[in-house]
Amino acid sequence: MNAQTPRRVAVIGSGPGGCFTAQALRRHWKDAEITIFDRLAAPYGLIRYGVAADHQHTKAVTRQFDRNFLSEDFRFAGNVEVGSDIGLADLRAAFDIVVLATGRWRDRALTVPGSHLNGVLVSGDIVNALNTVPRPNLPMPSIGERVVVVGAGNVALDMVRFLIKTASDYVDSDVSPEALGTYLSRPAREITVLSRSPIASAKADVAMVRELGKISGIAFSVANSSSAAEDNTLGLKREAAFAELAAVTPDEPRAEVRFVFGATPSRIRGTDHVESVHLSEAPAGEAGVIPADTVISAIGFDVNAPGHWHYAEEYDFAPSDGPGRLECGLYRAGWLKRGPVGAIPANRADAHQVAKEIIADVESGRCPVGDDPGGFEALPETLRSQAVSFSDWQHIDAAEVANAESSRIRTKFRTHDEMLDTVGSLRANDSAAGPHPTLSRPLVKG
């Protein structure tokens, strides 16, 4: 059978999973029209709204995606929510291939007694506030001066880094000025990080542990529950990194951070608000009760909670390391496929694997494509007019950069409506100057 080339490909979700998959398909099928849909007016999902605001080097991956969207037949269609604005079946009818990359589970909450108390937070609420996640934009949660962080993976270290940084540490970032200002008006002074695992098997990257030691004015201490075996190279490196951290001795510490490994929380006590965290297990010599007024859960995501999609009942979205194919013509990638684990490099590897699978399915004839289904131009005109194009996004982007606070690279719009208003004003001005094929209609969705 002759190799076939799909004419129209739709990717739902413009985060790293979706963008890397689209990029890989474009490299192979250079003449295919690829449309990436997103429910938000801004692209890049996890990169824009999930990566820590002070890690701009990680966010820089969007530059390669920018180049994709600027090429011919590679379209961004923001402000379109599949399952709400258009049914998945209707979208599939307009495209040869549809890839679902809408990932993002909710944070996994603590379940110990007392986890309902005021002052018990999930890390995602803090990340969302710092990254100005819209629809809706939620305020920075109230954080006290004695904080317990549960977990010792990279998200937990993100939380620690945020808790001990000052305003000057966010130069050239896109952190929310309101959220950061709220926290820094009364920052934490005592931070305890609890990990059930010993250092050797904790999930924290060595580089992120060492990054903490570069923040001035912080006293660190570490209580470990065991030592790594001689053949555990990564475990030994992690232990060495924490030992280096504990050796930091500032003259006048403004905050103290204590890592306690081999510690298991059993209860959070308090009347209406957190007062202390009790441990069922702790290393020798460590107290079983930790005074606290805030507890931050950083223990991963709830794999059983749905993400931002409205078709969960139609397909089995249980995490899988297997094929991305749900059925011929419909695939999944990223966190929606393998669960909410792994950072951007893992998303890249997964996306490339799914793209190879799609290409093999089509070109082998296992999942042949038919006549041209029409693609984006076959969708209802009202939907096409409400879609935010990449050109529209560039104007949103430029407005955020122009509105940047002092020493910041941008100040993000706080709400989705503010982004849409910017696009609406642009289109109104453009219409006054004369017809324009992509900007002649007002947005129809708030």
PETA-V633024 format. One line per field, one symbol per residue. psi: psi as a letter, one per 30 degrees, with the letter a starting at -180 (. if undefined). burial: # if it has 16 or more other ideal C-beta (glycine too) atoms within 10 Angstrom, else .. A space follows every 10 residues. Layout:
psi=???
burial=???
This chain:
psi=kkklkkekkk kjkgaeeeee eeeeeeeeif fkkkkjkkfl fklgceeefe kkfgifeeff ffeeeeeeff lkgjkkilgj jkfeekleee eeffkekkkk hgajllkklk glkffflkfj lkeeeeeeee ghkliljklk lkkafjkkkj lhaeeeeeee eefflleffg kglhkkeeee eeeffilkek kkkkkfllee glfkkeeeee eeffklgkkk lkjlfllklf gieeeeeeee eeeeeffkik eikflkkkkj khkjkfkkll dflkelkkkf kllkfkkfkj klfkkjkiga ljffklailg geffljgkkk galfkelkfk lllbffegli kkaeeeeeee eeeeeeeeee eeffgeillb ljfebefflk eeeeffkjle eeeeeeeeee efgklkglfl jkkfleeeee eeeeeeeeee efflkkffgf klkgk.
burial=...#.##### ########## ######..#. .######### ########## ####....#. ##..#..##. ..######## ###.##.#.. ##.####### #####.##.# .#.##.#.## ########## ####..#..# #.##.##### ########## #####...## ..#####.## .##...##.# ########## #####..##. ###.#..#.# .####..#.. ....##.##. ##..##.#.. ..#.###### ###.#..#.# ...######. .#...#...# .######### #.....###. #.....#... ...###..## ########## .#.#..##.# #####.###. ###...#.#. ....##..#. ..######## .##.###.## .......#.# ####.##### .##..##... ........#. ..#.#.
